[in-house]
Amino acid sequence: MLLSLQAERNWESLCLMLEDVLEDQSPRQLLALELGSGTGQHVIRFAQKLPFVTWQPSDIKKESLDSIKEYIAATHEKNVLQPVHLDASESWEKWAGLSCNSCDIIVAINLLQYSSFKTAQGVFTGAGQILRQNGLLITYAVYAINGTITPSCNEHLDAELRQMNPEWGLPDIDVLRQLAYGNGMRMERMIEMEEYYKCLIFRKL
Ligand SMILES: C[S@@+](CC[C@H](N)C(=O)[O-])C[C@H]1O[C@@H](n2cnc3c(N)ncnc32)[C@H](O)[C@@H]1O
């Protein structure tokens, strides 16, 4: 089982955010797709705290898929499906057989800053197709705003990411807003989280 210390630190605030955002949805069973699930720690906590949501974890890496399976086996969470291989930079038709208008929620936690712009384009194009009407795409990251990164610790984070991989870096909120608009969604909320992280909530119109 993989262990992410950051996931251990932030799962609780992410659960509180999800409870808040989904407050008016709880009477009905929802389907949520998690992109770039990583270790699987988050999806297990989300399933425990939000029993009215069935969670579909996914990732591009085999080691992540194996880890997620181990967390599911260890916790016996019933509302987490077996993880699927899904490359969010690919066209939505290749998203593990998920059909159009099939999901209520898509979450991408710490995915956009650790992947290429092609992945961001894939996430928004895919969400525009896979989400049901009124469905939500929720992204969690540290962001640039209209081309500017502040304060200096975030500039350092951006430089570090770009050193690890020139295609990585802090995503720009204004660019994401445009991607959303071009795919039939609009950004309806920005929620401040810890240490300059934010959650952006996009709704499919
Ligand atoms: C920084 S980790 C975040 C993992 C987890 N969401 C978390 O916050 O602990 C980024 C994850 O995104 C996955 N990833 C990167 N590019 C991807 C892509 N194009 N499609 C799907 N997953 C991707 C990586 O394999 C990795 O597990």
The ligand as a Tripos MOL2 file, in Angstrom:
@<TRIPOS>MOLECULE
LIG
   27    29     1     0     0
SMALL
NO_CHARGES

@<TRIPOS>ATOM
      1 C1          0.4820   14.2440   -7.2370 C.3       1 LIG1
      2 S1         -0.3650   12.7660   -7.5000 S.3       1 LIG1
      3 C2         -1.8760   13.0640   -6.6160 C.3       1 LIG1
      4 C3         -2.5200   11.8030   -6.1480 C.3       1 LIG1
      5 C4         -3.7640   11.9850   -5.2780 C.3       1 LIG1
      6 N1         -4.8470   12.5910   -6.0270 N.3       1 LIG1
      7 C5         -3.4440   12.7990   -4.0660 C.2       1 LIG1
      8 O1         -3.7570   13.9920   -4.0020 O.co2     1 LIG1
      9 O2         -2.8550   12.2160   -3.1510 O.co2     1 LIG1
     10 C6         -0.8760   12.8690   -9.1970 C.3       1 LIG1
     11 C7         -1.5390   11.5960   -9.6780 C.3       1 LIG1
     12 O3         -2.0560   11.8320  -10.9840 O.3       1 LIG1
     13 C8         -1.7450   10.7270  -11.7870 C.3       1 LIG1
     14 N2         -1.7070   11.1950  -13.1870 N.ar      1 LIG1
     15 C9         -0.7620   11.9360  -13.8200 C.ar      1 LIG1
     16 N3         -1.0920   12.1760  -15.0880 N.ar      1 LIG1
     17 C10        -2.3030   11.5870  -15.2760 C.ar      1 LIG1
     18 C11        -3.1830   11.4740  -16.3970 C.ar      1 LIG1
     19 N4         -2.8790   12.0080  -17.5820 N.pl3     1 LIG1
     20 N5         -4.3530   10.8110  -16.2210 N.ar      1 LIG1
     21 C12        -4.6600   10.2650  -15.0260 C.ar      1 LIG1
     22 N6         -3.8700   10.3150  -13.9390 N.ar      1 LIG1
     23 C13        -2.7020   10.9600  -14.0670 C.ar      1 LIG1
     24 C14        -0.4040   10.2240  -11.2810 C.3       1 LIG1
     25 O4         -0.1790    8.8730  -11.6290 O.3       1 LIG1
     26 C15        -0.5730   10.4400   -9.7810 C.3       1 LIG1
     27 O5         -1.1230    9.3110   -9.1300 O.3       1 LIG1
@<TRIPOS>BOND
     1     1     2 1
     2     2     3 1
     3     2    10 1
     4     3     4 1
     5     4     5 1
     6     5     6 1
     7     5     7 1
     8     7     8 2
     9     7     9 1
    10    10    11 1
    11    11    12 1
    12    11    26 1
    13    12    13 1
    14    13    14 1
    15    13    24 1
    16    14    15 ar
    17    14    23 ar
    18    15    16 ar
    19    16    17 ar
    20    17    18 ar
    21    17    23 ar
    22    18    19 1
    23    18    20 ar
    24    20    21 ar
    25    21    22 ar
    26    22    23 ar
    27    24    25 1
    28    24    26 1
    29    26    27 1
@<TRIPOS>SUBSTRUCTURE
     1 LIG1         1 GROUP 0 **** ****
